Structure formats: structure tokens, C-alpha cells
Amino acid sequence: MTMYVITHKAFDYPLPTGYTPILVGADKNANPNHYQPDNEGENISDKNPSYCELTGLYWLWKNANDEYIGLSHYRRYFSKYPTRGRMYLATIIKGKVAPVSLKKLDEVMQTTDWILSEPEQGGEGNVKQQFENFHNANDLAITRKVISEFSPKVLSAFDQVMQQSQISFYNMFYTSKSEMDAYCEWLFKILFEVEKRTDIANYDQYQQRLYGFLSERLLNVWIKYRQVSVTYLAEYQTDELDRSYAIDRFKQKLKS
């Protein structure tokens, strides 16, 4: 049972037992701490500039053997709280926030299929409008077209998610390996075809992360389609652990 921590560089944040760093884009990124690289075995490490943490996810799909498995980030983790409520805020103010333990995650997994980050609103409007406000609308249209051709049974779930106002972001999760494998088989089939039909050559470095951005939405689509049980946990960022930021996020939660 492992929570894999996606990173592209060395970091020194203290990790609980069972948390393992995985270096993405390992062909080009230095690995002085000997993290698990994403370019061993079957991999897509060379796609990291446009697939982001998904090169790590692909490596897990093809090479890991954990019964339960998760993905977080070197500066973004699940807390033990379901929402950014008063208890969450209190731990930050007291300086006691820490990644949720694997013991706690495994306890939660006894009554759920997936653990995801607490849903958030990523801008004005619904999920479709939010994406189009920050990215190329045609890329989302192409994604819908690919789903309609390659996975038509999932199309209704895609349309439903696009009309929501909130989703789980960051591609963070904890689930069984069998659940993750089923998701990855679907996800990468869709994304590899979308990649063939999209041209990101003239995008800036941020927008070239297209397939990572799309997958944040597609994880929610898959969960909707599968109709599995989900438990949500509030995430936190290690570089934003101050009282004022925590209070602001708490206020945003109350407004949503």
C-alpha cells in the first residue's frame, strides 16, 4: 500500500510511512535523492511536459504492484479532514497539519471505492465554461468527440460533469490497484487519441500541459460513469500553510 508523491525535483517535506516520491520527466530532471524514476520499465516519461503528473500515473499503472495505491504531489497532500472546515483551519493555525496517514486511508477504503480531493469551483460558470475561460475551447470539444467515438457509454457522464460547478482537481486519489488500472486503461486510450488530433506546438509552456488539465476533468467523468462510492478529503499545499490563507480558503468554502 503506497501513496506515491509526484515530483520533478528534490524536496525535503517530511513524509509519513508509506509515502514514496516518484520523479516525473526523469529523462531530463536530476534525481540526486534516488527517487523512483518514471522512465523505468514501460513508461511515457518523455511526454511529461504535456502530460504532467500523468507520466507518473502511467508508470504506476504499468509497473506498480500495490493492492491499494494513491497519488499526491510534493507540495500538495490530502489532509485527514473531509472539508476545509473549522477543524481543518484549526490544524493549520496550530501548525499541526500533516499528510493523512496510510492507516487512516486504509480505514476509509473499507467503506469506499475512491478517495478524492474535496470538490472545488475552478472559476466562473460550469466546468465546461471554466475550462474554456483558461484554455482552448476546441481542445475540450475534441475530447468530447473522441469519447463519443471510442467510449460512447461514457459520453452522458462527460456531459453531466461539464454542467457541474465543482469537481475534484489535482489528479489526486487513493483507491485499489484494480480500480486505478481500469481508469488508466480508459484514460490513456482517450488522451492518446486526443493528442493525435490536437496541435499544441504554438502553445506556451503552461498551455502545453493540456493533457494534464484534461485529465483533471476526466477523472471526475470516470467516477460519474462508474457510479462508484467516493470519500472526499480536503487537500492542502505546503507553501500556503499560513493563517490568512487558510482563513481565505475557509471563507471560499462557505460561499460555495
Salt bridges, closest charged atoms under 4 A:
GLU42 OE2 - LYS62 NZ 3.81
GLU118 OE1 - ARG84 NH1 3.04
GLU118 OE2 - LYS253 NZ 2.83
GLU120 OE2 - ARG84 NH2 2.77
GLU120 OE1 - ARG249 NH2 3.43
GLU132 OE2 - LYS128 NZ 2.76
GLU149 OE2 - LYS145 NZ 3.56
GLU149 OE1 - ARG197 NH2 2.66
ASP159 OD1 - ARG144 NE 2.84
GLU179 OE2 - ARG226 NH2 2.76
ASP181 OD1 - LYS177 NZ 2.81
GLU193 OE1 - LYS196 NZ 3.79
GLU193 OE2 - ARG197 NE 2.84
GLU195 OE1 - LYS47 NZ 3.05
GLU216 OE1 - ARG217 NH1 3.78
GLU235 OE1 - ARG76 NH1 3.02
GLU235 OE2 - ARG84 NH2 2.73
GLU235 OE2 - ARG249 NH2 2.78
ASP239 OD2 - ARG75 NH1 3.42
